[in-house]
Amino acid sequence: MILVLGGTVVLLGVALVATPGPGLLVMLAGLGLLGIEFAWARRLLERARSAVRRRRRGPPPEDGDGEPGATI
């Protein structure tokens, strides 16, 4: 039952990516449902969460002279 419901929600999310709608959120919700039953879905969901956290933090700070990565 979890497989069918989670798989359907993930497929709905994939369809929503091509249309105006919250496709990524729906796919993550489907992975959350699949994660109840399957370890691979939990790992994939955790990787997606960590990618979102990294993206929200932004790029690393600059050295202070205006050029990223420049050393004195």
Buried (B, 14 or more C-beta within 10 A) or exposed (E): EEEEBBEEBBEBBBEBEEEEEEBBEBBBBBBBBBBEEBEEBBEBBEEBEEEEEEEEEEEEEEEEEEEEEEEE
